[in-house]
Amino acid sequence: FPEGHKLAKTPVYDRDYDPEGLTINAKIFAPRGRQFYATSGTRVLKATDNKGRDVKPLKQDQDRGYPSSFRYGLDDDEARDSSQVRLLLELPAKDAQAIEKLQAGVIATTLAGWSKHSIESIEADPKKEIAIDDLLPGAKLTVWKIKRNKKDERVSSGGGLVAVQIVGPKTIKQIGAKIAIPDARRVHSYHRSDRTIKLDDGTVRRRLVLERSPMWREDKQTDAKLGLSLKMPKDLRRERVKFTLEALDLF
């Protein structure tokens, strides 16, 4: 509420990060048989209170800490049939009791599922190309470097880095990759860095550095065999979606 930070017992250091206004968290669902790949460009188009007065939207500015784009599915196998969106409004009039109607839009990218490709065992060899045509025709992968953490590194024992290069059509940007360890119950793997450049022949070269961290003590083996798990979205569709929310009480 306005000037609420002045009444706080402790300083509110994120006051500029979280501007005064009204925040509405909503959830949108993908069509049956599809999953969310990304959402972006969330915008409030029009909002009115219970007395028919306009409530102006706040500008969603990423520089002020409100990301308007989310991407799912590259580092986990969880199905995302819904997505949360954050709608920002200026404060309504003091006597307003509800947001009677709110119209908003979002750019939604959905997919029908994933094409998957597994490599059970990998070794660093910059000259060895691995064809992944079943995932994306014309794409080839090379393992450039594997770095295993030492046993005496307590915090990240059992972790490590894998640097790979993928060359192929520009859609290689959609390929998700993570490190796989046989018999491990769960391995946390993520993209530490991801760089893409266009080559003179029209193909694209993408260099990824993957980092892994086993989640269980017994899985933290520095000499464990490493593999790769790759996946590519099927039937990717990007469209602008509009939706309406009604009768949102303010108390």
N, C-alpha and C positions, 0 to 999 in steps of 0.2 A: 504494500500500500504506500501511497505517497509519503515521503519523509520518514518512512519506517526505520531507516538506518540510523536516524538520530536518536531513537529510543532504545537501540540495541545496547546491551550491557558490555559487549565486546565489539571492537571495530569490525566492520564488514568490508573486508579488503576486495571482495569481488563485486563491489557495487557497480562498477563500470561494465563488468562482464555480464551482469544480469540486470538490465535496465528495468525501470518501473513499467509495469504494464500487466496485461492479462495473458497467461499461458494456458493453452488448451492442448492436452495430449490426446491424440486419437489413434485408432488402429484401422488400417485398411486391409482387405483380404484379396488375394489373387483369385482369378477365375479358377473354377474346378479343374484339376489336372495340371495346374501350372504353379510355379514357385517364383518368388521374388529373386531377382539377380541384383537389382539396384533401384533406389529411389532418389530423386533429385528435384530441385526446382520447386519445393513446396511453397505455395503462395495463397494468402487469403485474398479472395476476389471481392467479397462484400460481406458485411456483418451488420446486423441491426439488433437493438435491444428490445425489451418487451413493450416499449412505448413507440417503437417504429423509428427511433433515432439511429443514425449511422454510428458505428464504432470503427474508427480507422485502424487499419493494420499497421503493425510495426515492421520496419524493413528487416528482413532476416539477413544479417550480414555475417559472413563466416569470420571476418576479422574480429567480431565481437563475441565469438565463441558459440555461434549457432550454426553448426554444420548442416547444410541442406542436401547432402548427398551421402548415401549409405550403400555399401556393397556387401553382398552376402555370399557364402558358400565356397570360397576359394580355399579356406583352411580348415573346414570341417564338413561333415556329411549330414548336418542337420537340415531337414527340409524347412524352408521359410515360406509358409503359405500366408503369412501376414507380415505387415510392416508398420512400425510406429511412425507417426508424423507429429511434428510440433508446430502449433499455430500460435502466432504472437499478435496480440491486439493492444492498442492503447487502452488506458483505463477508461471504462464506461462511466457515465454520469453516476453520481453518488446515490441517486434514487432508483437506479436500474436494478431489477431483481433477476433478470435472466438475459442471456443472448438468445433472442427469439429465433434467429436464422443466421447461419453462417455458410457461405459458399466458398469453397477452396478448390485448388487444383494441385496436382503433383505429376511429375514425369516418372512413369513406372516402366521398368525394364523387367520382363518376366521370361522364364524359360520352361520348356516342357520336361526337362530332366538333364542328366549328365551322361556324357560318353566318358568311359574311364579306361586308363591304361596303367598297368603296373610293371615295374622293373624290379625283380626280386633282389638282385645284387648289383651294386655299382662299384666301379673303380675309377680313380682319376686318370684320364687319358685324353688330352686335348686333341689327339689325332683320330680318335675313334668316334664315328658318328652312329647314333642309334636312330633308326627310322621309327617314327610314331605316326605312320600313315593312317592307322585305324582310328586315331584320335583326330588328326587333321592332315589330309593329303598334302604331301610335299614338305611336311615339317620334319626336322631332324634335331636331335638333342645330343649335346656333348657335355660330359662331366669334366670340368676343368680342374677342380681342386676339392680335396676332402681334408678337413682339419678336425682332429679329435682332441677334446680337452684332456689334460693330464689328470691322473687319479688323485693328485694332491690338491686339486682345485675344488674345495669343498662345496662352494656355492653352486657351481655349474657342472659338477662331476657327472660324467656320462653324456654331456651335451657335446655339440660340435657344429661345424659349418660345412655346407656343401655348395660349391659354386657351379652352376650349370649355364649352358648357352643353348638357346633354341633359335633356329633359323627356318624361315618359311613365309607363308602369306601373312599379311598384316593382322589377320585374326588370331595370330599366336598370342596376342595381348590378352586374349580371353582364357588362356590355359592356366589352370590352377595347379600348383605343385607343392608337395610336402614330402618330408623325409619319412620313410617307413622303416620300422625295426621289427623283424620277425619275432613272434611270441611276446612282444611287449604289450601290456594291457592298454596303455595309452601313452602317446608321445605328442607333446606339444611342439608343433612345427609351424613356422611362420616365415614370411618373406622379409628378410632383413634389408634387402635393397633390390630394386627392380628398375633396370634401364633398357630403353629400346631406341634403336636408331634404324633409319631406312638406308639400305644399301643401293649401290649404283644400278644393280640389275633389277630393282623393283621389289626385291624381297626385304624382309625385316629381320634384324638380329636383336634378340632379347637376352640380356644377361641377368640372371637371378642369383642372389646369395640367400640360401635357406639356412635357418638355424633351428636346432632341435633341443628339447629339454625333456627327458623322461619324467613322468609324473609320479612314479613309484620307485622306492629305493632299490628293489630287486631288479628293476629294469635299467638301472644306471650302469651299464656295462660299456667301458671304453673300447672294448674289442668286438662289440656286437656287429653282425653283418648289417650293412645299410642297403636300403632300397629306395625307390621313388614311387610315389603314387601321383598320377596325373589325371586331370579331368577337364572336360570341355563342355560348355553349355550347349544344349540342343534347342533348336528353333527359338533363337533369341528374338524378342519383340520389344520395341520401345514405343510407347504411346503416352499421350497426355490424358490424364484421367481427372474428371471433375466430380466432386461429391458435395453433399449438403448435410449439415448438422442442424438440428432443431431443438428448441426448448432446453437450453443448457443453463441450469440454475446457478446463480452466483453466490449462493450461501449453503 
